[in-house]
Amino acid sequence: MSIPLSTEITQRSLTVIHPEGREFEPHRGSHGQISTVTATNTFLSNSPVSIKLNPLSRTKSEHPRKEGSQNIVNIDSIHDSKPLHCLQTILEFPSITDCQDKACHRGIEDASLSYLPSFTLNNGVKIPAIGLGCFTGVSQEDQEAACHWILTALKQGYRHFDTAFIYNTEQVLGKAIRDSGIPRNEIFITTKLPWNHPGRVEWSINESLKNLGVDYVDLYLMHWPFSVHFDENNSLPRDGHGDLLEADPPVPFEKTWEDIVEYVYKTGKAKAIGVSNFSLKTFEPLLSTNKTGIAPVVNQIEMHPYLVQNGLKSYCEERGILIEAYTPTGYSAVLNDPTIRRIATRYNATSAQVVLAWHVARGVIACPMSKSAEHQKENITLTILEKEDVDAISALDKNQRFGNPPNERNKVWAWTMEQLGWE
Ligand SMILES: NC(=O)c1ccc[n+]([C@@H]2O[C@H](COP(=O)([O-])OP(=O)(O)OC[C@H]3O[C@@H](n4cnc5c(N)ncnc54)[C@H](OP(=O)(O)O)[C@@H]3O)[C@@H](O)[C@H]2O)c1
């Protein structure tokens, strides 16, 4: 149902609300009409939003569409601006598919992630809320296939890609980006310092840039807090038990952070820098000894409805550090959870859409990996969840890890769960 908003109506009280209740007053044009471009840009940079007519000013003639507890109106008749289409589509449909199809008619470069919300990192850099995970198998076949599914994602509107030196997908990501013809500055690239490169950070970032074929990345992460023995021919050196062999002597992560600041951030080789797999236990010494004046912008950790990590999330957020979720779908265990399925049915969405919407509603960036064009599209088609559904999903927490579970010696790669602070 389409209800055009007239100027008369827009002169009344149309408020844009953040799911957590924060309100934004849209900017108005000279005749009092909603000047949507500015307003949408503002709130899209924060979180998904919905629009409601202020109940006090509503009259019968406005006929807002009732959806849940919100009165949702179609606003496509005001202006034909891209962000407005986006907003309208987010509101009117559970998906942004239609919005992207419209944009695709005008060429690939228009199908940009301006249709998805972005978050602002603590140094002012913006990051699209959903990125494509680029971890795949290491065979030649896997690498070649990755180039195709990454290109498919670019065509579908993805503009944020999460790779790492150790994934071996830096080169194919760079190739897919060049093949897409999309300008470099419209794409957000994350890569990571591998566990065996602490002590050789300057060399490592240069290798990553060479692999990607770019002169900067948008985000560079210390992949793990531990350091592994460097062997040029083997990125997975093992000790006698089969665990990863730690560097001797180990390079403390505090020193690695200093090197990343010096050789990656200050040189402009990354627009922002952060960490991955840090816990409350490892964050404390990192931050308390940090003399660089530069704090991490994100902590990329495993997070999904069975691993909610509220304590670490709050700790990071209080310090302006955003959480990026890896293994964000929680695989089939979470996607088949009866609560998730029930909520998905109610929103006419898939389980993956609901789980990703849950991340974004909690202020978390999510990097799902998908080789399937259909899943990729689903994953950037955000649903807006009611707060009670966000809470119901958070209550599914089991403190359960899927991505990097400990082995029989309670070790995850090179460190024990205790050393990592993951218990
Ligand atoms: N920092 C770290 O240490 C670290 C560790 C692990 C991962 N990561 C990053 O996080 C990314 C994602 O992690 P992940 O692969 O473990 O977890 P994930 O993205 O949650 O799961 C990927 C799996 O989910 C399936 N999937 C994706 N979208 C789906 C949908 N809409 N419906 C149904 N199934 C769907 C994929 O299959 P299809 O291909 O068939 O869609 C694939 O099997 C990685 O690629 C990497 O970039 C970082």
The ligand as a MOL file (V3000), in Angstrom:
LIG
                    3D

  0  0  0     0  0            999 V3000
M  V30 BEGIN CTAB
M  V30 COUNTS 48 52 0 0 0
M  V30 BEGIN ATOM
M  V30 1 N 39.1310 -12.7580 12.9020 0
M  V30 2 C 39.0550 -14.0650 12.8820 0
M  V30 3 O 39.8120 -14.7660 13.5750 0
M  V30 4 C 38.0170 -14.7290 12.0300 0
M  V30 5 C 37.6860 -16.0860 12.2480 0
M  V30 6 C 36.7000 -16.6650 11.4400 0
M  V30 7 C 36.0830 -15.9040 10.4510 0
M  V30 8 N 36.4370 -14.6030 10.2470 0 CHG=1
M  V30 9 C 35.7760 -13.7710 9.1790 0
M  V30 10 O 34.3730 -13.9330 9.2820 0
M  V30 11 C 33.8650 -14.4090 8.0320 0
M  V30 12 C 32.6430 -15.2670 8.2400 0
M  V30 13 O 32.9140 -16.3010 9.1560 0
M  V30 14 P 32.3800 -17.7910 8.9840 0
M  V30 15 O 32.4780 -18.2380 7.5880 0
M  V30 16 O 33.0350 -18.5930 10.0560 0 CHG=-1
M  V30 17 O 30.8490 -17.7030 9.4070 0
M  V30 18 P 29.4870 -17.3080 8.6730 0
M  V30 19 O 29.7030 -16.2670 7.6750 0
M  V30 20 O 28.5380 -17.0600 9.7760 0
M  V30 21 O 29.0680 -18.6770 7.9900 0
M  V30 22 C 29.3730 -19.0090 6.6680 0
M  V30 23 C 28.4630 -20.1860 6.2950 0
M  V30 24 O 27.1130 -19.7350 6.3740 0
M  V30 25 C 26.4460 -19.9860 5.1400 0
M  V30 26 N 25.5540 -18.8510 4.8890 0
M  V30 27 C 25.8830 -17.5570 4.6680 0
M  V30 28 N 24.7720 -16.8300 4.4590 0
M  V30 29 C 23.7280 -17.6700 4.5670 0
M  V30 30 C 22.3230 -17.5040 4.4390 0
M  V30 31 N 21.7760 -16.3260 4.1610 0
M  V30 32 N 21.5320 -18.6020 4.5990 0
M  V30 33 C 22.0720 -19.8120 4.8800 0
M  V30 34 N 23.3920 -20.0360 5.0130 0
M  V30 35 C 24.2190 -18.9730 4.8420 0
M  V30 36 C 27.5350 -20.0860 4.0890 0
M  V30 37 O 27.1380 -20.9610 3.0670 0
M  V30 38 P 26.9410 -20.4420 1.5360 0
M  V30 39 O 28.3090 -20.1180 1.0150 0
M  V30 40 O 26.2940 -21.6150 0.8780 0
M  V30 41 O 26.0390 -19.2540 1.5940 0
M  V30 42 C 28.6870 -20.6770 4.8910 0
M  V30 43 O 28.5940 -22.0790 4.9200 0
M  V30 44 C 35.0510 -15.1200 7.3930 0
M  V30 45 O 34.9210 -15.2620 5.9930 0
M  V30 46 C 36.1910 -14.2020 7.7760 0
M  V30 47 O 36.1880 -13.0780 6.9220 0
M  V30 48 C 37.3640 -13.9980 11.0370 0
M  V30 END ATOM
M  V30 BEGIN BOND
M  V30 1 1 1 2
M  V30 2 2 2 3
M  V30 3 1 2 4
M  V30 4 1 4 5
M  V30 5 2 4 48
M  V30 6 2 5 6
M  V30 7 1 6 7
M  V30 8 2 7 8
M  V30 9 1 8 9
M  V30 10 1 8 48
M  V30 11 1 9 10
M  V30 12 1 9 46
M  V30 13 1 10 11
M  V30 14 1 11 12
M  V30 15 1 11 44
M  V30 16 1 12 13
M  V30 17 1 13 14
M  V30 18 2 14 15
M  V30 19 1 14 16
M  V30 20 1 14 17
M  V30 21 1 17 18
M  V30 22 2 18 19
M  V30 23 1 18 20
M  V30 24 1 18 21
M  V30 25 1 21 22
M  V30 26 1 22 23
M  V30 27 1 23 24
M  V30 28 1 23 42
M  V30 29 1 24 25
M  V30 30 1 25 26
M  V30 31 1 25 36
M  V30 32 1 26 27
M  V30 33 1 26 35
M  V30 34 2 27 28
M  V30 35 1 28 29
M  V30 36 1 29 30
M  V30 37 2 29 35
M  V30 38 1 30 31
M  V30 39 2 30 32
M  V30 40 1 32 33
M  V30 41 2 33 34
M  V30 42 1 34 35
M  V30 43 1 36 37
M  V30 44 1 36 42
M  V30 45 1 37 38
M  V30 46 2 38 39
M  V30 47 1 38 40
M  V30 48 1 38 41
M  V30 49 1 42 43
M  V30 50 1 44 45
M  V30 51 1 44 46
M  V30 52 1 46 47
M  V30 END BOND
M  V30 END CTAB
M  END
